[in-house]
Amino acid sequence: MIQIRPVSDLRNKFTEIESTVKEGQPVYLTKNGYGTMVVMSLESYSRLTDDVEYKLDEADRQAEETSVRLTHEEVFSKIRGKLHE
């Protein structure tokens, strides 16, 4: 079940939020009824970002191996082409 809590719970009920996060569930925090942030475990965050970090490292390696550079228009055009195949 999605955990939505007021941001004040981060201070007042930290141990409850911490145990929810340790179970692998994110906690969505609100301020004045609007979403402001998400609290998650380091493991969950790593799962979200590790692939992106790997791809960025791969792109850096490729950039070192060649002098070819693409404009953002060329990159997005190639992506659109792949999506519409």
C-alpha positions, 0 to 999 in steps of 0.5 A: 500500500502506498504510504503518504504522510505529512512532512511533519511525520519525518520529524515526529514519527521517524521510526515508523517511516524508517521501518517502512522504508527498510521494508523496501517501500517508499514514503511520499511526503506532503506539505500543505496537502501537496507532494514534496518528496519521496523517502526511500532506502539507499538500496531502492535508490541504487536500483533506480540509478545504477543502470543510468550511472552504468549507461553514462559511464558507457557513453563517457568511454565511447566519447573517449574512443571517437571524435564523432559528436551528435547534436540533440536533434540527431539523437532524438531523431534516431530515438524516434526512428527506433520507436516507430520501427 
